[in-house]
């Protein structure tokens, strides 16, 4: 029997509710000490979506703004436009900031979207679900790394696939702009070129490439089981979403069939996720509005790629059942060139993958259970002979995933406690000190959805996005940072009744902390029934 919970997810995980205001509102204090009314239930409107993530730091230098798109999405027809570089801010910038402003009202699913300039994906995003009265939201992103693309006229393509009919009435309006700030860019962070793959998934790099990084905007989506891949179970278990070996997913990149990079995908939860959109009406899950790409340092392969011929680049997701769709993984390739050499030679000296471990064990009972333990390790190394000497690069990456998935008959109770780690070390040894950047990423998901005998659906969920980064020079620490972005939500509503009888209630909170040698940022948000009850900042 297909679960009522997962059936709701597969229908879009986007149920839109609108209930009557309660008659006995509570009181909540805002950041200025003023009192705001909190209704007893969700009403027909709520606070505009916002996140606790820090705003983009902007220089005080002269700036210029260019509009990329100003349009509406009603179907799956992409917006097509053109981009022209700014005329009065030069052609090199200290920072370039993308801003997307969106509006939607009525009833609508959460939708995924992308923005391309010159074929380069500069934003992948999802949308919030609207109130009947309408909402507005915005996303800002530092896109300085794509400056090479912005220096010449380009085609623009944007799509947020949407359906508008008698039931789903929300037309998604968006305006996307780029703001350019005059000044000198940070060379290490700004590549000389940004490439995309050819139609046959091949890549031809400049022959003087000395550093190369691939970006992959990997998302499981599309309304099928891969949107909720972390809940998949082995074929032997009686559950709505099955996969041959369970929930383990790994995003791999290969160069001419040779494994070149591995990564843990981020467990994105869109704004209808876990069958309960009331969790997300004000505060979305981490990364929902700004999907971060997976990065793979392919510099060990530069000597191979610099031969002037096209090379096949393949991205795949381990664990997806054969023939099943549901993942999108567009690729950008960032290239740094040696201006003093026409041809940089080099060699791949090591490409060693450990055995991929993946155990997913089903235990039957009145409470069904699947325990998963999986992981993988890859080490690559190589050198390039540049105008400033031989530079050796070694990449070591280790992945691990553990999870416990529990559910009852009919999946009226469905719970998951999962952790993913993605540890990466990049060591560069050339003239000067040996430089190492070690990054420890941890993603967590702990939640339960239950349906009671009174058809009240309740979801309690905590999501975590954490990272620790340490930079060293000749073994001495020169910089460090810690990120902890934690979301918690608890929401309940009644199934199978008209919208004004769902009597939905819900609280949510997010705390985003980023601190280290570069300073400190700490912001907390809290909501109740769609009202912002706390917005507190301070380290």
C-alpha positions in Angstrom: 0.0 0.0 0.0 1.4 3.3 -1.0 1.9 5.6 2.0 -0.5 8.5 2.6 2.6 10.4 3.7 4.7 9.6 0.6 1.7 9.9 -1.7 1.4 13.5 -0.4 5.1 14.0 -1.1 4.9 12.6 -4.6 1.9 14.8 -5.4 4.4 17.6 -5.1 4.9 17.8 -1.3 3.3 21.2 -1.8 -0.1 21.2 -0.2 -1.1 24.8 0.2 -3.3 25.6 3.1 -5.3 28.7 4.1 -7.3 28.6 7.3 -9.4 31.1 9.3 -7.7 33.2 11.8 -8.0 32.1 15.4 -10.1 34.2 17.7 -7.7 34.1 20.7 -4.3 35.4 19.4 -1.2 35.1 21.6 1.4 37.8 21.9 5.0 37.7 20.8 7.8 40.2 21.1 9.7 41.3 18.0 13.4 42.5 18.0 12.4 46.0 19.0 10.5 44.8 22.0 7.1 45.6 20.3 4.3 43.1 20.6 3.0 41.3 17.5 -0.2 39.2 17.3 0.2 35.5 16.8 -3.0 33.9 15.6 -4.1 30.6 17.0 -4.0 29.1 13.5 -2.5 29.9 10.1 -4.6 32.5 8.2 -4.8 33.6 4.6 -1.4 35.4 4.8 1.9 35.2 6.5 5.3 36.8 6.8 7.3 37.0 3.6 9.9 34.3 3.4 13.4 35.0 4.8 16.5 33.2 6.0 19.0 33.7 8.7 21.9 33.5 6.3 24.2 36.6 6.2 23.7 39.2 3.5 26.4 39.6 0.8 29.1 42.1 2.0 29.2 44.8 -0.6 32.1 47.2 -1.4 31.7 50.9 -1.1 33.2 51.4 -4.6 31.3 52.7 -7.6 28.7 50.2 -8.8 26.7 49.5 -12.0 23.5 47.4 -12.3 22.4 45.3 -15.3 19.0 43.6 -15.5 19.2 40.0 -16.7 15.5 39.2 -16.6 12.2 40.8 -15.7 9.4 38.3 -16.4 6.7 35.9 -15.3 6.6 32.1 -15.4 3.2 30.4 -16.1 4.5 27.3 -17.8 7.7 25.5 -18.9 8.7 28.0 -21.5 12.2 29.5 -20.7 12.8 33.2 -20.7 15.2 34.1 -23.4 17.1 37.4 -23.3 20.5 39.1 -23.8 23.1 40.4 -21.5 25.3 43.4 -22.2 28.3 44.3 -19.9 28.0 47.5 -18.0 29.6 50.5 -19.8 30.8 52.6 -16.9 32.4 50.2 -14.4 35.3 48.8 -16.4 35.7 45.1 -17.2 37.2 43.9 -13.9 35.3 44.0 -10.7 36.0 43.5 -7.0 32.6 41.9 -6.6 29.6 41.0 -8.7 26.3 40.3 -6.9 23.3 38.6 -8.3 19.9 39.5 -6.9 16.6 37.7 -7.6 13.3 39.3 -6.5 10.2 37.1 -6.7 6.5 37.5 -6.1 3.6 35.0 -6.2 0.1 34.8 -4.8 -2.8 32.3 -4.8 -2.1 28.6 -4.8 1.1 27.0 -6.2 3.6 24.2 -5.8 7.2 24.8 -4.9 9.1 25.0 -8.2 12.8 24.6 -9.2 14.5 27.1 -11.4 17.8 28.1 -13.0 19.5 31.1 -14.5 22.1 30.8 -17.3 24.3 33.5 -18.8 26.2 32.4 -21.8 25.3 28.8 -21.0 26.9 29.1 -17.5 24.6 28.3 -14.6 24.9 31.1 -12.2 21.9 30.3 -10.0 19.8 27.2 -9.1 16.9 28.0 -6.9 13.5 26.8 -5.7 10.5 28.9 -4.8 8.4 29.4 -1.7 4.7 28.4 -1.7 2.5 31.5 -1.6 -0.3 32.7 0.6 -3.7 33.6 -1.0 -2.9 37.2 -0.3 0.6 37.0 -1.9 4.2 36.9 -0.8 7.5 38.4 -2.0 11.0 37.1 -1.4 14.6 37.8 -2.6 17.9 35.9 -3.0 21.4 37.4 -3.2 24.5 35.5 -4.4 28.1 36.4 -4.9 28.8 35.5 -8.5 32.2 37.2 -8.8 33.7 33.9 -9.9 31.8 34.1 -13.2 33.3 37.5 -14.1 35.0 36.1 -17.2 31.6 35.3 -18.6 30.2 38.7 -17.8 32.9 40.6 -19.8 31.2 40.0 -23.1 27.7 40.0 -24.5 25.8 36.8 -23.8 22.5 35.0 -24.2 20.4 34.8 -21.1 18.1 31.8 -20.3 16.0 31.5 -17.2 13.3 29.0 -16.3 11.1 28.3 -13.2 8.9 25.6 -14.6 5.3 26.3 -13.5 1.7 25.2 -14.1 -1.1 27.7 -13.9 -4.7 26.5 -14.2 -8.0 26.7 -12.3 -6.5 25.0 -9.3 -2.9 26.2 -9.2 -3.2 30.0 -9.8 0.1 31.3 -8.7 2.0 33.1 -11.5 5.7 33.5 -10.5 7.1 37.0 -11.2 10.9 37.5 -11.0 13.4 40.2 -11.6 17.1 39.2 -11.8 19.9 41.8 -11.7 23.7 41.9 -11.6 25.5 44.7 -9.6 29.1 45.3 -10.5 31.5 46.9 -8.1 34.7 48.5 -9.5 38.0 47.3 -8.1 40.6 44.6 -8.4 39.3 41.0 -8.0 41.0 38.4 -5.8 42.9 36.4 -8.4 42.8 33.1 -6.5 39.0 33.3 -6.4 38.4 34.6 -9.9 39.1 32.2 -12.8 40.4 33.3 -16.2 37.6 31.4 -18.0 34.3 29.7 -17.2 33.6 26.8 -19.5 30.6 24.6 -20.1 30.4 21.1 -21.6 29.7 20.6 -25.3 26.5 18.9 -26.4 28.4 15.5 -26.4 29.5 16.1 -22.7 33.1 16.8 -23.8 35.4 19.6 -22.5 38.4 21.2 -24.3 40.5 23.3 -21.9 43.0 26.0 -22.9 46.4 24.3 -23.2 47.9 26.6 -20.6 45.5 25.7 -17.8 47.3 25.4 -14.4 44.2 25.0 -12.2 40.8 23.5 -12.9 37.7 23.2 -10.7 34.3 21.7 -11.8 31.0 22.9 -10.3 28.0 20.5 -10.3 24.6 21.9 -9.4 23.3 18.4 -8.4 19.6 18.3 -7.3 17.2 15.4 -6.8 13.8 16.6 -7.9 11.0 16.2 -10.3 8.3 14.9 -8.0 9.4 11.3 -8.0 11.2 9.2 -5.3 14.6 10.8 -6.1 13.3 14.1 -4.6 13.3 12.2 -1.3 16.2 9.9 -2.1 17.2 9.8 1.6 14.0 7.9 2.4 14.6 5.1 -0.2 14.7 1.5 1.1 16.1 -1.7 -0.4 13.7 -3.7 -2.7 13.1 -6.2 0.0 11.4 -3.7 2.3 7.7 -2.8 2.0 7.9 1.0 1.4 6.7 3.4 -1.2 10.1 4.4 -2.5 12.5 1.6 -3.2 16.0 1.5 -4.6 18.2 -1.6 -5.3 20.6 -0.8 -2.4 18.8 1.7 -0.3 19.3 5.5 0.2 23.0 6.0 -0.3 23.7 8.6 -3.0 27.1 9.8 -4.2 27.7 12.3 -7.0 30.7 11.2 -9.1 32.6 13.0 -11.8 34.7 11.1 -14.3 37.3 12.2 -16.9 37.4 9.9 -19.9 35.8 7.2 -17.8 38.3 7.6 -15.0 37.0 8.5 -11.5 38.1 12.1 -10.8 35.9 13.2 -7.9 33.3 12.0 -5.4 30.9 14.0 -3.2 27.9 13.7 -0.9 24.9 15.4 -2.3 23.2 17.9 0.1 19.8 16.6 1.3 17.8 19.5 0.0 14.2 19.9 1.3 12.1 22.1 -0.8 9.3 24.2 0.6 6.6 21.5 0.4 8.9 18.8 1.7 8.0 16.2 4.3 4.3 16.4 3.4 3.9 19.6 5.4 4.3 23.0 3.7 3.4 24.8 7.0 7.0 24.1 8.1 8.4 26.3 5.4 6.0 29.2 4.8 8.4 31.8 6.4 11.7 30.0 6.9 12.9 27.6 4.1 15.2 24.7 4.7 19.0 25.4 4.3 20.0 26.1 0.7 16.5 25.9 -0.6 16.6 29.3 -2.3 20.3 29.2 -3.2 21.4 25.7 -4.2 25.2 25.5 -3.8 27.1 23.6 -6.4 29.4 20.7 -5.4 33.0 21.6 -6.2 35.6 19.1 -7.5 39.3 20.2 -7.8 40.4 18.5 -11.1 43.8 20.1 -11.1 45.6 16.7 -10.9 44.0 16.0 -14.4 45.2 19.3 -15.9 48.2 17.7 -17.6 45.9 15.2 -19.3 43.3 17.8 -20.2 45.8 20.3 -21.7 46.5 18.3 -24.8 44.2 20.4 -26.9 41.7 17.6 -27.6 38.2 17.2 -26.2 37.8 15.0 -23.2 34.6 13.3 -22.0 33.3 14.6 -18.7 30.6 12.4 -17.1 28.6 13.1 -13.9 26.5 10.3 -12.4 24.7 9.6 -9.1 25.5 6.3 -7.5 22.5 4.5 -6.0 19.8 5.7 -8.5 17.9 2.7 -9.8 18.8 1.9 -13.4 16.6 3.8 -15.9 15.1 6.0 -13.2 15.2 9.8 -13.7 15.0 12.5 -11.1 18.5 14.1 -10.9 19.8 17.2 -12.6 23.5 17.8 -12.6 24.7 20.7 -14.9 28.4 21.4 -14.9 30.5 24.6 -15.0 34.3 24.4 -15.3 36.5 27.1 -13.8 39.9 27.5 -15.4 43.0 29.5 -14.2 45.6 29.9 -16.9 49.4 30.5 -16.9 49.8 33.8 -18.8 53.5 33.1 -19.4 53.1 29.7 -21.0 51.3 28.7 -24.2 51.2 25.1 -23.1 51.3 23.8 -19.5 52.3 20.2 -19.3 51.8 17.8 -16.5 50.9 14.3 -15.3 48.3 12.5 -13.2 50.4 10.6 -10.7 47.7 9.0 -8.5 44.1 8.0 -8.8 43.2 5.6 -6.1 39.6 4.8 -5.1 38.7 2.7 -2.1 36.0 0.1 -2.2 32.5 1.7 -2.1 30.9 0.3 1.1 27.1 0.3 1.2 25.1 -1.7 3.7 21.4 -1.2 4.0 19.7 -3.7 6.2 16.0 -4.2 6.5 14.5 -5.4 9.8 10.8 -6.3 9.7 8.4 -5.8 12.6 5.4 -3.8 13.8 7.9 -0.9 13.3 9.7 -1.6 10.0 13.3 -0.4 10.0 16.2 0.1 7.6 19.8 0.8 8.9 22.2 2.2 6.4 26.0 2.6 6.7 27.9 3.6 3.6 31.0 5.4 2.5 33.8 5.9 -0.1 37.3 7.4 -0.4 39.2 8.8 -3.4 42.7 10.2 -3.6 44.0 11.9 -6.7 47.4 13.6 -7.3 49.2 15.2 -10.2 51.6 18.0 -11.2 51.8 20.8 -13.7 55.0 22.4 -15.0 54.2 26.1 -15.0 56.2 29.3 -15.6 56.7 29.5 -11.9 57.9 25.9 -11.4 56.4 22.5 -10.9 53.2 22.5 -8.8 51.9 19.3 -7.2 48.3 19.0 -6.1 46.9 16.2 -4.0 43.1 15.8 -3.3 41.8 13.4 -0.7 38.1 13.0 -0.2 36.2 10.7 2.2 32.4 10.2 2.3 30.3 8.6 5.0 26.5 8.2 5.5 24.6 6.6 8.4 20.8 6.5 8.7 18.0 4.8 10.6 14.6 4.8 8.8 11.5 3.7 10.7 7.9 3.4 9.6 4.7 1.6 10.5 2.0 -0.2 8.5 0.6 2.2 5.9 3.5 4.5 6.7 1.3 6.5 9.0 4.4 7.0 11.0 7.6 7.7 9.0 10.8 8.8 10.6 14.5 9.3 9.6 17.6 10.0 11.5 20.5 10.5 9.1 24.0 12.0 8.9 26.3 12.6 6.0 29.9 13.6 6.2 32.1 14.8 3.3 35.8 15.4 4.3 38.2 16.9 1.8 41.8 17.9 1.9 43.5 19.8 -0.9 47.3 20.2 -0.7 49.3 22.3 -3.1 53.1 22.0 -3.1 55.1 24.4 -5.4 57.5 27.2 -4.9 56.9 28.6 -1.4 55.1 27.0 1.5 53.0 23.8 1.2 49.4 25.0 1.4 46.6 22.7 2.6 42.9 23.4 2.9 40.9 20.8 5.0 37.1 20.9 4.9 34.8 18.8 7.1 31.2 19.0 5.9 28.3 17.5 8.0 24.7 17.4 6.9 22.0 16.1 9.3 18.3 15.3 9.0 16.2 14.1 12.0 12.4 14.0 11.7 9.2 12.2 12.0 5.8 12.5 10.2 2.8 10.9 11.8 -0.9 10.7 10.8 -3.3 10.2 13.8 -6.7 8.5 13.8 -8.2 12.0 13.5 -6.3 12.6 10.2 -4.1 15.1 11.9 -0.7 15.1 10.1 2.2 16.3 12.2 5.8 16.7 11.2 8.7 17.5 13.6 12.0 18.0 11.8 15.5 19.3 12.4 18.0 20.0 9.5 21.7 20.8 9.9 24.2 22.2 7.4 27.7 22.4 9.1 31.2 22.9 7.8 34.7 23.4 9.4 37.5 24.7 7.3 41.2 25.0 8.3 43.9 26.5 6.1 47.6 25.8 6.8 51.0 26.8 5.4 53.8 24.4 6.1 51.7 22.9 8.8 50.9 26.1 10.6 47.3 27.3 10.7 46.7 30.5 8.9 42.9 30.7 8.8 39.8 28.8 10.0 36.0 29.0 10.0 33.0 27.2 11.4 29.5 27.2 9.9 26.4 25.9 11.8 23.1 26.4 10.0 20.3 24.6 11.9 16.6 24.6 11.1 13.9 23.2 13.4 10.1 22.9 12.6 7.0 21.4 14.1 3.7 21.8 12.2 0.3 20.1 12.2 -2.8 20.2 10.0 -5.9 18.1 9.2 -5.9 16.0 6.0 -8.9 15.4 3.6 -10.9 18.5 4.5 -11.5 21.8 2.8 -8.8 24.4 3.1 -10.6 26.4 5.7 -11.0 23.4 8.0 -7.4 22.3 8.2 -6.7 24.2 11.4 -3.0 24.4 10.8 -0.5 25.4 13.4 3.2 25.4 13.3 6.4 26.8 14.7 9.8 27.1 13.0 13.2 28.5 13.8 16.7 28.9 12.2 20.0 29.8 13.7 22.9 30.6 11.4 26.3 30.9 12.9 29.5 31.6 11.0 32.7 32.4 12.9 36.4 32.1 12.7 39.6 34.0 11.9 37.5 36.3 9.6 35.0 37.4 12.2 31.6 36.3 13.5 28.0 36.3 12.4 25.1 34.9 14.4 21.4 35.3 13.6 18.3 33.6 14.9 14.8 33.6 13.5 11.6 32.1 15.0 8.0 32.0 13.8 4.6 30.8 15.0 1.6 30.4 12.7 3.4 32.4 10.0 4.2 35.3 12.2 7.8 36.3 12.8 8.3 36.2 16.5 12.1 36.6 16.8 14.8 38.1 14.7 17.9 38.4 16.8 21.5 39.0 15.7 24.8 39.2 17.7 27.9 37.2 18.4 
